[in-house]
């Protein structure tokens, strides 16, 4: 608290939303729910809406259930198509049920084409694997994604694979 009240960095303006001191004194209102600005209130309302939604589907257990069902849909698909697609994490016990990473029977350049094709067709955005990961794709399967949407994506993966592989 003393540092907040006594230190002001030179030539570094601080956005109002990050200021914890006002006129050389700790702004205690921030810790009591005082409105800082309109964006902060929008963030609070969004957070309240998210918590209300999460509660309506069963809380944490409901959120985990959706993610688990999404992963199960992909596991089924991979089992039926394992000649060209597989999990990056071979051990099911360490697989993420939220950011599902998959390898394809494609070169790194072909995977880039695969990703670009899905983006061009507006089927999947930001599906490319992590920059430091082996060549792969990743599918967000967190609780904000409905299982029906994951299932709708899966045939498009085969289509994109065949388009790229056939070139």
NUZA-959223 format. One record per residue: residue number from 1; chain; x, y, z of N, C-alpha, C in turn. Coordinates in steps of 0.001 Angstrom, whole numbers, plus 500000, padded with zeros to 6 digits. Example, Ala and Ser with C-alpha at 12.3 -4.5 7.8 and 13.67 -1.06 7.14 Angstrom:
- 1 / A / 513190 / 494310 / 507800 / 512300 / 495500 / 507800 / 513200 / 496700 / 507800
- 2 / A / 512850 / 497750 / 507080 / 513670 / 498940 / 507140 / 512900 / 500030 / 507870
***
This chain:
- 1 / A / 500831 / 498815 / 500000 / 500000 / 500000 / 500000 / 500879 / 501253 / 500000
- 2 / A / 501941 / 501232 / 500795 / 502815 / 502406 / 500856 / 503372 / 502730 / 499477
- 3 / A / 503809 / 501709 / 498741 / 504360 / 501948 / 497401 / 503301 / 502538 / 496474
- 4 / A / 502068 / 502048 / 496546 / 500997 / 502604 / 495723 / 500776 / 504084 / 496021
- 5 / A / 500904 / 504449 / 497283 / 500625 / 505826 / 497688 / 501812 / 506766 / 497498
- 6 / A / 503017 / 506212 / 497337 / 504196 / 507089 / 497260 / 504923 / 507053 / 495920
- 7 / A / 504710 / 506040 / 495124 / 505476 / 505904 / 493888 / 504610 / 506246 / 492676
- 8 / A / 505109 / 507110 / 491834 / 504472 / 507447 / 490562 / 505538 / 507338 / 489487
- 9 / A / 505414 / 506385 / 488594 / 506428 / 506239 / 487541 / 506405 / 507441 / 486602
- 10 / A / 507607 / 507866 / 486170 / 507706 / 509000 / 485262 / 507438 / 508554 / 483830
- 11 / A / 506776 / 509417 / 483089 / 506537 / 509203 / 481662 / 505847 / 507878 / 481346
- 12 / A / 505040 / 507389 / 482280 / 504294 / 506155 / 482024 / 502860 / 506331 / 482509
- 13 / A / 502028 / 506929 / 481682 / 500640 / 507078 / 482099 / 499993 / 505703 / 482271
- 14 / A / 499158 / 505587 / 483245 / 498505 / 504320 / 483557 / 497014 / 504461 / 483264
- 15 / A / 496444 / 503556 / 482459 / 495010 / 503640 / 482199 / 494222 / 503630 / 483506
- 16 / A / 493122 / 504360 / 483510 / 492321 / 504508 / 484725 / 491922 / 503160 / 485320
- 17 / A / 491632 / 502212 / 484471 / 491177 / 500905 / 484957 / 492223 / 500191 / 485821
- 18 / A / 493514 / 500567 / 485660 / 494588 / 499927 / 486423 / 495060 / 500756 / 487613
- 19 / A / 494531 / 501933 / 487776 / 494988 / 502802 / 488872 / 494383 / 502347 / 490190
- 20 / A / 495242 / 502127 / 491168 / 494790 / 501711 / 492490 / 494939 / 502826 / 493521
- 21 / A / 495496 / 503942 / 493095 / 495660 / 505091 / 494002 / 495083 / 506325 / 493325
- 22 / A / 494549 / 507211 / 494153 / 493976 / 508463 / 493658 / 494461 / 509581 / 494570
- 23 / A / 495106 / 510596 / 493977 / 495635 / 511743 / 494723 / 496544 / 511302 / 495875
- 24 / A / 497402 / 510303 / 495587 / 498387 / 509864 / 496565 / 497856 / 508960 / 497657
- 25 / A / 496626 / 508515 / 497574 / 496040 / 507612 / 498581 / 495441 / 506393 / 497887
- 26 / A / 495485 / 505261 / 498568 / 494889 / 504040 / 498051 / 493404 / 504288 / 497793
- 27 / A / 492933 / 503911 / 496619 / 491519 / 504063 / 496274 / 490775 / 502825 / 496772
- 28 / A / 490337 / 502862 / 498005 / 489685 / 501710 / 498645 / 488373 / 501352 / 497967
- 29 / A / 487767 / 502300 / 497263 / 486506 / 502024 / 496580 / 486604 / 500890 / 495586
- 30 / A / 487768 / 500742 / 494992 / 487972 / 499660 / 494026 / 487726 / 498310 / 494679
- 31 / A / 488095 / 498182 / 495935 / 487965 / 496912 / 496643 / 486582 / 496735 / 497250
- 32 / A / 485723 / 497752 / 497089 / 484349 / 497685 / 497610 / 483327 / 497668 / 496487
- 33 / A / 483792 / 497503 / 495246 / 482885 / 497404 / 494114 / 482554 / 498712 / 493436
- 34 / A / 483343 / 499752 / 493665 / 483093 / 501028 / 493009 / 483250 / 500889 / 491499
- 35 / A / 482428 / 501600 / 490762 / 482511 / 501590 / 489304 / 483740 / 502378 / 488875
- 36 / A / 484589 / 501756 / 488104 / 485785 / 502423 / 487613 / 485445 / 503124 / 486300
- 37 / A / 484777 / 502418 / 485412 / 484370 / 502977 / 484131 / 483379 / 502020 / 483475
- 38 / A / 482827 / 502406 / 482367 / 481821 / 501596 / 481684 / 482356 / 500222 / 481262
- 39 / A / 483556 / 500133 / 480663 / 484033 / 498785 / 480291 / 484131 / 497842 / 481482
- 40 / A / 484507 / 498354 / 482635 / 484617 / 497461 / 483790 / 483245 / 496920 / 484178
- 41 / A / 482200 / 497729 / 484030 / 480855 / 497261 / 484345 / 480382 / 496234 / 483318
- 42 / A / 480734 / 496433 / 482058 / 480370 / 495460 / 481037 / 481035 / 494122 / 481351
- 43 / A / 482292 / 494147 / 481747 / 483008 / 492919 / 482103 / 482337 / 492217 / 483270
- 44 / A / 481932 / 492988 / 484263 / 481256 / 492406 / 485426 / 479953 / 491757 / 484988
- 45 / A / 479174 / 492423 / 484148 / 477902 / 491863 / 483680 / 478124 / 490602 / 482853
- 46 / A / 479146 / 490607 / 482001 / 479459 / 489410 / 481229 / 479813 / 488252 / 482150
- 47 / A / 480577 / 488548 / 483181 / 480989 / 487512 / 484123 / 479772 / 486968 / 484879
- 48 / A / 478882 / 487858 / 485278 / 477657 / 487417 / 485968 / 476834 / 486532 / 485042
- 49 / A / 476685 / 486940 / 483775 / 475944 / 486116 / 482806 / 476591 / 484747 / 482639
- 50 / A / 477920 / 484710 / 482564 / 478630 / 483435 / 482407 / 478404 / 482532 / 483611
- 51 / A / 478463 / 483103 / 484807 / 478240 / 482306 / 486015 / 476802 / 481805 / 486096
- 52 / A / 475860 / 482652 / 485709 / 474450 / 482252 / 485714 / 474230 / 481099 / 484742
- 53 / A / 474828 / 481226 / 483535 / 474714 / 480149 / 482554 / 475346 / 478869 / 483081
- 54 / A / 476534 / 478968 / 483643 / 477217 / 477780 / 484162 / 476372 / 477114 / 485241
- 55 / A / 475793 / 477911 / 486108 / 474941 / 477376 / 487165 / 473719 / 476674 / 486566
- 56 / A / 473180 / 477229 / 485473 / 471970 / 476665 / 484861 / 472207 / 475301 / 484216
- 57 / A / 473448 / 474992 / 483878 / 473732 / 473684 / 483269 / 474362 / 472699 / 484247
- 58 / A / 474350 / 473056 / 485523 / 474848 / 472122 / 486532 / 476165 / 472509 / 487165
- 59 / A / 476581 / 473744 / 487011 / 477821 / 474201 / 487638 / 479046 / 473541 / 487021
- 60 / A / 480063 / 473382 / 487831 / 481323 / 472816 / 487328 / 481102 / 471425 / 486736
- 61 / A / 480287 / 470608 / 487404 / 480035 / 469254 / 486892 / 479398 / 469301 / 485510
- 62 / A / 478476 / 470236 / 485284 / 477840 / 470383 / 483980 / 478816 / 470840 / 482914
- 63 / A / 479703 / 471767 / 483297 / 480720 / 472253 / 482367 / 481663 / 471123 / 481954
- 64 / A / 482107 / 470355 / 482927 / 483011 / 469227 / 482659 / 482301 / 468183 / 481799
- 65 / A / 481024 / 467951 / 482066 / 480264 / 466965 / 481306 / 480214 / 467320 / 479819
- 66 / A / 479974 / 468590 / 479511 / 479936 / 469010 / 478099 / 481284 / 468752 / 477440
- 67 / A / 482351 / 469158 / 478091 / 483690 / 468973 / 477529 / 484012 / 467493 / 477332
- 68 / A / 483610 / 466679 / 478288 / 483853 / 465234 / 478207 / 483076 / 464620 / 477035
- 69 / A / 481844 / 465071 / 476830 / 481046 / 464578 / 475699 / 481667 / 465013 / 474367
- 70 / A / 482196 / 466216 / 474338 / 482854 / 466694 / 473112 / 484068 / 465832 / 472784
- 71 / A / 484879 / 465545 / 473801 / 486038 / 464677 / 473581 / 485591 / 463293 / 473129
- 72 / A / 484529 / 462758 / 473731 / 484034 / 461428 / 473358 / 483623 / 461392 / 471878
- 73 / A / 483024 / 462469 / 471389 / 482642 / 462529 / 469972 / 483880 / 462438 / 469082
- 74 / A / 484929 / 463135 / 469470 / 486167 / 463088 / 468677 / 486834 / 461725 / 468811
- 75 / A / 486836 / 461146 / 470011 / 487430 / 459811 / 470201 / 486742 / 458788 / 469302
- 76 / A / 485424 / 458851 / 469223 / 484673 / 457927 / 468360 / 485070 / 458137 / 466898
- 77 / A / 485139 / 459385 / 466492 / 485486 / 459695 / 465110 / 486900 / 459209 / 464770
- 78 / A / 487836 / 459468 / 465658 / 489223 / 459042 / 465424 / 489300 / 457516 / 465349
- 79 / A / 488571 / 456822 / 466210 / 488583 / 455353 / 466184 / 488066 / 454826 / 464846
- 80 / A / 487101 / 455530 / 464260 / 486523 / 455108 / 462976 / 487357 / 455547 / 461770
- 81 / A / 488308 / 456449 / 461976 / 489100 / 457022 / 460879 / 490596 / 457001 / 461168
- 82 / A / 491046 / 456035 / 461937 / 492430 / 456059 / 462420 / 493490 / 455789 / 461361
- 83 / A / 493088 / 455654 / 460111 / 494085 / 455473 / 459059 / 494694 / 456808 / 458627
- 84 / A / 494103 / 457942 / 459033 / 494629 / 459246 / 458628 / 494631 / 460285 / 459750
- 85 / A / 493978 / 459989 / 460866 / 493880 / 460946 / 461971 / 494090 / 460223 / 463300
- 86 / A / 494778 / 460891 / 464228 / 495042 / 460279 / 465541 / 495237 / 461404 / 466564
- 87 / A / 495239 / 461026 / 467810 / 495488 / 461992 / 468878 / 496973 / 462263 / 469012
- 88 / A / 497315 / 463510 / 469234 / 498709 / 463857 / 469508 / 499133 / 463183 / 470810
- 89 / A / 498279 / 463239 / 471822 / 498533 / 462550 / 473097 / 498006 / 461124 / 472952
- 90 / A / 498905 / 460189 / 472755 / 498508 / 458792 / 472536 / 497880 / 458175 / 473791
- 91 / A / 498318 / 458607 / 474957 / 497813 / 458074 / 476222 / 496520 / 458811 / 476590
- 92 / A / 495378 / 458108 / 476574 / 494101 / 458769 / 476873 / 494062 / 459441 / 478246
- 93 / A / 494860 / 458965 / 479172 / 494817 / 459531 / 480529 / 495407 / 460940 / 480600
- 94 / A / 496147 / 461348 / 479570 / 496728 / 462699 / 479603 / 496135 / 463615 / 478528
- 95 / A / 495097 / 463152 / 477840 / 494434 / 463968 / 476821 / 493620 / 465076 / 477455
- 96 / A / 493680 / 466225 / 476849 / 492835 / 467345 / 477269 / 491452 / 467156 / 476665
- 97 / A / 490426 / 467438 / 477452 / 489068 / 467385 / 476910 / 488618 / 468769 / 476448
- 98 / A / 489480 / 469747 / 476566 / 489123 / 471094 / 476116 / 489868 / 471457 / 474838
- 99 / A / 491170 / 471410 / 474823 / 491954 / 471706 / 473630 / 492460 / 470379 / 473074
- 100 / A / 491663 / 469789 / 472192 / 491948 / 468451 / 471673 / 492897 / 468574 / 470490
- 101 / A / 494066 / 467967 / 470616 / 495111 / 468059 / 469587 / 495184 / 466747 / 468810
- 102 / A / 495171 / 466881 / 467486 / 495147 / 465714 / 466607 / 496256 / 465804 / 465563
- 103 / A / 496820 / 464655 / 465226 / 497796 / 464579 / 464143 / 497092 / 464016 / 462915
- 104 / A / 497613 / 464365 / 461761 / 497033 / 463910 / 460497 / 498124 / 463260 / 459655
- 105 / A / 497727 / 462390 / 458780 / 498673 / 461764 / 457862 / 498972 / 462749 / 456727
- 106 / A / 499529 / 463898 / 457112 / 499885 / 464958 / 456183 / 501215 / 465562 / 456617
- 107 / A / 501925 / 466137 / 455690 / 503155 / 466854 / 456031 / 502785 / 468166 / 456720
- 108 / A / 503773 / 468827 / 457272 / 503536 / 470117 / 457932 / 502927 / 471121 / 456951
- 109 / A / 503443 / 471170 / 455738 / 502896 / 472089 / 454730 / 501471 / 471704 / 454345
- 110 / A / 501201 / 470420 / 454245 / 499842 / 469977 / 453916 / 498863 / 470306 / 455036
- 111 / A / 499328 / 470216 / 456281 / 498458 / 470583 / 457402 / 498129 / 472070 / 457332
- 112 / A / 499091 / 472894 / 456933 / 498808 / 474329 / 456757 / 497751 / 474529 / 455677
- 113 / A / 497829 / 473759 / 454596 / 496820 / 473837 / 453532 / 495451 / 473391 / 454059
- 114 / A / 495447 / 472320 / 454840 / 494241 / 471772 / 455455 / 493561 / 472846 / 456313
- 115 / A / 494345 / 473491 / 457164 / 493841 / 474545 / 458052 / 493315 / 475725 / 457219
- 116 / A / 494075 / 476130 / 456209 / 493671 / 477259 / 455362 / 492371 / 476947 / 454614
- 117 / A / 492214 / 475723 / 454173 / 491001 / 475324 / 453459 / 489777 / 475414 / 454368
- 118 / A / 489902 / 474913 / 455590 / 488792 / 474981 / 456539 / 488447 / 476427 / 456890
- 119 / A / 489475 / 477267 / 457003 / 489227 / 478688 / 457291 / 488566 / 479372 / 456094
- 120 / A / 489055 / 479085 / 454886 / 488502 / 479697 / 453678 / 487025 / 479359 / 453523
- 121 / A / 486658 / 478155 / 453847 / 485272 / 477702 / 453739 / 484442 / 478098 / 454961
- 122 / A / 485083 / 478788 / 455918 / 484437 / 479231 / 457166 / 483846 / 478064 / 457957
- 123 / A / 484578 / 476976 / 457961 / 484170 / 475782 / 458697 / 484817 / 475766 / 460070
- 124 / A / 486089 / 476133 / 460125 / 486820 / 476139 / 461391 / 487862 / 477250 / 461337
- 125 / A / 487920 / 478032 / 462391 / 488898 / 479109 / 462490 / 489897 / 478790 / 463596
- 126 / A / 491150 / 479157 / 463388 / 492188 / 478970 / 464400 / 492294 / 477512 / 464854
- 127 / A / 492306 / 476616 / 463884 / 492344 / 475186 / 464179 / 493764 / 474619 / 464067
- 128 / A / 494699 / 475445 / 463619 / 496080 / 474982 / 463487 / 496682 / 474640 / 464846
- 129 / A / 497583 / 473675 / 464843 / 498244 / 473261 / 466080 / 499073 / 474378 / 466690
- 130 / A / 499443 / 474189 / 467926 / 500288 / 475164 / 468612 / 501622 / 475294 / 467894
- 131 / A / 502148 / 476493 / 467878 / 503382 / 476797 / 467141 / 504530 / 475860 / 467516
- 132 / A / 504683 / 475545 / 468787 / 505804 / 474716 / 469228 / 505479 / 473219 / 469265
- 133 / A / 504267 / 472851 / 468871 / 503861 / 471440 / 468879 / 504248 / 470796 / 467552
- 134 / A / 504283 / 469477 / 467509 / 504478 / 468799 / 466221 / 503343 / 469214 / 465272
- 135 / A / 503532 / 469069 / 463957 / 502463 / 469438 / 463020 / 501149 / 468747 / 463405
- 136 / A / 500113 / 469549 / 463614 / 498852 / 469011 / 464130 / 497750 / 470052 / 463991
- 137 / A / 496552 / 469646 / 464410 / 495441 / 470582 / 464520 / 494936 / 470519 / 465957
- 138 / A / 494175 / 471526 / 466342 / 493574 / 471510 / 467675 / 492149 / 472001 / 467559
- 139 / A / 491282 / 471352 / 468297 / 489863 / 471681 / 468265 / 489441 / 472059 / 469676
- 140 / A / 488858 / 473243 / 469805 / 488382 / 473680 / 471118 / 487105 / 472919 / 471430
- 141 / A / 487119 / 472181 / 472530 / 485987 / 471357 / 472944 / 485521 / 471705 / 474350
- 142 / A / 485838 / 472904 / 474796 / 485397 / 473337 / 476113 / 483885 / 473420 / 476186
- 143 / A / 483395 / 473738 / 477353 / 481958 / 473698 / 477624 / 481149 / 474747 / 476870
- 144 / A / 481805 / 475694 / 476224 / 481072 / 476690 / 475437 / 480768 / 476187 / 474026
- 145 / A / 481196 / 474973 / 473724 / 480947 / 474376 / 472413 / 479982 / 473209 / 472598
- 146 / A / 478914 / 473226 / 471829 / 477936 / 472146 / 471925 / 478442 / 470918 / 471176
- 147 / A / 478139 / 469748 / 471718 / 478593 / 468491 / 471114 / 478090 / 468360 / 469678
- 148 / A / 476889 / 468818 / 469404 / 476360 / 468755 / 468035 / 477240 / 469550 / 467072
- 149 / A / 477825 / 470643 / 467547 / 478718 / 471437 / 466693 / 480028 / 470699 / 466433
- 150 / A / 480548 / 470017 / 467444 / 481765 / 469216 / 467257 / 481471 / 468108 / 466238
- 151 / A / 480339 / 467440 / 466414 / 479967 / 466356 / 465491 / 479772 / 466877 / 464070
- 152 / A / 479253 / 468090 / 463932 / 479062 / 468673 / 462594 / 480396 / 468999 / 461927
- 153 / A / 481402 / 469310 / 462724 / 482731 / 469623 / 462185 / 483438 / 468388 / 461624
- 154 / A / 483265 / 467267 / 462261 / 484082 / 466089 / 461972 / 484058 / 465637 / 460506
- 155 / A / 482924 / 465548 / 459828 / 482966 / 465154 / 458409 / 483753 / 466143 / 457541
- 156 / A / 483774 / 467404 / 457943 / 484535 / 468402 / 457198 / 486041 / 468155 / 457307
- 157 / A / 486468 / 467557 / 458414 / 487889 / 467218 / 458552 / 488282 / 466208 / 457480
- 158 / A / 487450 / 465204 / 457287 / 487716 / 464190 / 456260 / 487710 / 464832 / 454877
- 159 / A / 486746 / 465717 / 454629 / 486677 / 466406 / 453342 / 487953 / 467196 / 453077
- 160 / A / 488385 / 467977 / 454061 / 489595 / 468797 / 453886 / 490817 / 467900 / 453703
- 161 / A / 490881 / 466815 / 454464 / 491998 / 465873 / 454324 / 492055 / 465334 / 452894
- 162 / A / 490912 / 464892 / 452389 / 490877 / 464327 / 451030 / 491192 / 465374 / 449972
- 163 / A / 490758 / 466613 / 450179 / 491078 / 467706 / 449245 / 492589 / 467941 / 449184
- 164 / A / 493214 / 467982 / 450349 / 494650 / 468260 / 450410 / 495442 / 467046 / 449937
- 165 / A / 495082 / 465877 / 450375 / 495812 / 464652 / 450022 / 495698 / 464369 / 448525
- 166 / A / 494573 / 464734 / 447922 / 494343 / 464462 / 446513 / 495106 / 465367 / 445570
- 167 / A / 495717 / 466436 / 446114 / 496448 / 467387 / 445260 / 497761 / 466824 / 444813
***
